[in-house]
Amino acid sequence: MQDLLFDFISKYISLTEDEKNTLISLDIFRSEKKGSILLKAGQKTKNSYFVLKGCIRAYYILDGEEKTTAFYTEMEGLTPPCVTNKTPSEYYISCVEDTILTVSNTDMEVEVNSKFPKFEIMCRILSEELLAKERINFDEFKTSSPEQRYLNLLQKRPDLIQRVPQYQLASYLGIKPQSLSRLRARILEKSKT
């Protein structure tokens, strides 16, 4: 598990053995079963998550219906807005698959950043990359049709098609599961001609 994390970090900064040992000593690695809920709406948390293996999703429950807003897979991180705002969460985070992740909290991050300032630099770079990526995803979602959203998903994140239940994919795309079935059939039919 830790080698996956260290390989990822090495893309941004180099770690000394002392820094690696400090990370290991923090006891941040967790294994969660498919269906585990990491965060519930109304709950407060200081936790941030980084997926080493598996898939988690963020979703709201509105009028009794789940509305998926994001999936996070290998080497993707999530700091829920409630951590920064210090308010109860407005949404849920759960495991779509058996998942191995790191769970850190704000106190831990402050401590590590004060001991090793280069971690703070790496976190800033990662935050900037994530913000840019989420902005592009939001803009694409707002300016595209459901069919285009699905085609974008096929192009950019084809693994999700196999890994995520259809009703969650449909919710993520902003459509009903029946509409997703029809859309897939239409795309398949177009590809045959």
C-alpha positions in Angstrom: 0.0 0.0 0.0 2.6 2.5 1.0 4.6 1.9 -2.1 1.6 3.0 -4.2 1.5 6.3 -2.2 5.3 6.8 -2.4 5.3 6.2 -6.1 2.6 8.8 -6.6 4.3 11.3 -4.3 7.6 10.8 -6.2 6.0 12.4 -9.3 6.0 15.7 -7.3 8.7 15.6 -4.7 11.4 13.2 -3.6 11.1 11.6 -0.1 13.9 10.8 2.3 13.6 7.6 4.4 12.8 9.8 7.4 9.9 11.4 5.6 8.6 7.9 4.4 8.9 6.6 8.0 7.0 9.6 9.3 4.2 9.0 6.8 4.0 5.3 7.7 3.9 6.1 11.5 0.8 8.3 11.0 -1.3 5.1 10.5 -3.2 6.6 7.5 -3.8 3.5 5.5 -7.3 2.0 5.5 -9.1 -0.9 3.8 -12.8 -0.4 3.3 -15.4 -2.9 2.0 -17.7 -2.1 -1.0 -20.7 -0.2 0.3 -18.9 1.3 3.3 -20.0 4.8 4.0 -17.1 7.1 4.8 -19.1 10.2 5.4 -22.8 10.9 5.9 -24.8 14.1 5.3 -25.0 16.0 8.5 -21.8 14.6 9.9 -18.7 16.7 10.7 -15.3 15.5 9.8 -11.7 16.7 9.5 -10.8 13.7 7.2 -9.5 13.9 3.6 -9.3 10.8 1.5 -6.8 9.6 -1.2 -7.7 6.4 -3.2 -4.8 4.0 -3.6 -7.0 1.2 -5.0 -10.7 1.1 -5.6 -13.5 3.6 -6.2 -15.4 6.0 -3.9 -18.2 8.3 -4.9 -19.8 11.5 -3.6 -23.5 11.8 -3.7 -26.5 13.7 -2.3 -29.8 12.3 -1.3 -32.5 14.7 -2.6 -36.2 13.8 -2.3 -35.2 10.3 -1.4 -33.1 9.9 -4.6 -29.3 9.6 -4.8 -27.6 12.2 -7.0 -24.0 11.2 -7.7 -21.7 14.1 -8.3 -18.2 12.5 -8.5 -16.2 9.3 -8.6 -12.7 9.1 -7.2 -10.5 6.2 -8.4 -6.8 5.3 -8.1 -4.5 8.2 -7.3 -7.3 10.7 -6.8 -8.0 12.6 -3.6 -11.0 14.3 -2.0 -11.2 16.8 0.8 -14.9 17.4 1.4 -15.9 21.0 1.6 -17.1 20.5 5.1 -13.5 20.1 6.3 -12.6 23.5 5.1 -15.9 25.1 6.1 -16.0 23.3 9.5 -19.7 22.6 8.9 -21.7 19.4 8.7 -21.4 17.6 5.3 -24.1 18.1 2.8 -23.4 14.9 1.0 -22.3 11.3 1.4 -19.1 9.5 0.5 -19.2 5.7 0.1 -17.1 2.9 -1.4 -18.3 1.6 -4.8 -15.7 -1.2 -4.6 -13.5 -2.7 -1.9 -11.1 0.2 -1.5 -7.7 0.9 -0.1 -7.2 4.6 0.8 -5.3 7.0 3.0 -7.3 8.9 5.5 -5.7 12.0 6.9 -7.0 14.9 8.9 -6.2 18.6 9.1 -4.3 18.3 12.4 -2.1 15.6 10.9 -1.5 17.7 7.8 -0.5 20.7 9.8 2.0 18.6 11.8 3.5 17.0 8.7 3.7 20.3 6.8 5.5 22.0 9.6 8.1 19.2 9.8 8.4 18.8 6.1 7.6 22.0 4.2 7.9 20.4 0.8 4.7 18.4 1.6 2.8 21.7 1.7 4.2 22.6 -1.7 3.1 19.3 -3.1 -0.4 19.7 -1.6 -0.7 23.1 -3.2 0.2 21.8 -6.6 -2.2 18.9 -6.2 -5.0 21.3 -5.1 -4.4 23.5 -8.1 -4.5 20.5 -10.5 -7.7 19.2 -8.9 -9.3 22.7 -9.0 -8.5 23.0 -12.7 -9.7 19.5 -13.5 -13.0 20.0 -11.6 -13.6 23.3 -13.3 -13.1 21.7 -16.7 -15.4 18.8 -15.7 -18.1 21.2 -14.5 -18.0 23.3 -17.6 -18.2 20.3 -19.8 -21.1 18.9 -17.9 -23.0 22.3 -18.1 -22.4 22.7 -21.8 -23.0 19.2 -23.1 -25.9 16.9 -23.9 -26.4 13.7 -22.0 -25.1 11.8 -25.0 -22.0 14.0 -25.2 -21.4 13.5 -21.4 -21.5 9.8 -21.9 -19.1 9.9 -24.8 -16.8 12.1 -22.8 -16.9 9.6 -20.0 -16.1 6.8 -22.5 -13.1 8.8 -23.7 -11.7 10.1 -20.4 -12.8 7.5 -17.8 -13.7 4.3 -19.6 -12.9 2.2 -16.5 -16.0 3.7 -14.7 -18.3 2.1 -17.3 -17.2 -1.4 -16.0 -16.7 -0.5 -12.4 -19.8 1.5 -11.4 -23.4 0.3 -11.3 -25.5 1.7 -14.2 -27.9 3.6 -11.9 -24.9 5.5 -10.3 -23.5 6.3 -13.8 -26.9 7.5 -14.9 -27.2 9.8 -11.9 -23.6 11.1 -12.5 -24.6 11.9 -16.1 -27.8 13.6 -14.9 -30.2 11.2 -16.5 -32.4 8.2 -15.5 -31.1 4.6 -15.8 -33.6 3.9 -18.6 -32.4 6.9 -20.5 -28.8 5.6 -20.2 -29.8 2.2 -21.5 -31.5 3.9 -24.6 -28.5 6.2 -25.0 -26.1 3.2 -25.0 -28.2 1.4 -27.5 -28.4 4.4 -29.8 -24.6 4.9 -29.7 -24.0 1.1 -30.3 -26.4 1.3 -33.3 -24.6 4.4 -34.7 -21.2 2.5 -34.4 -22.6 -0.4 -36.5 -23.4 1.9 -39.5 
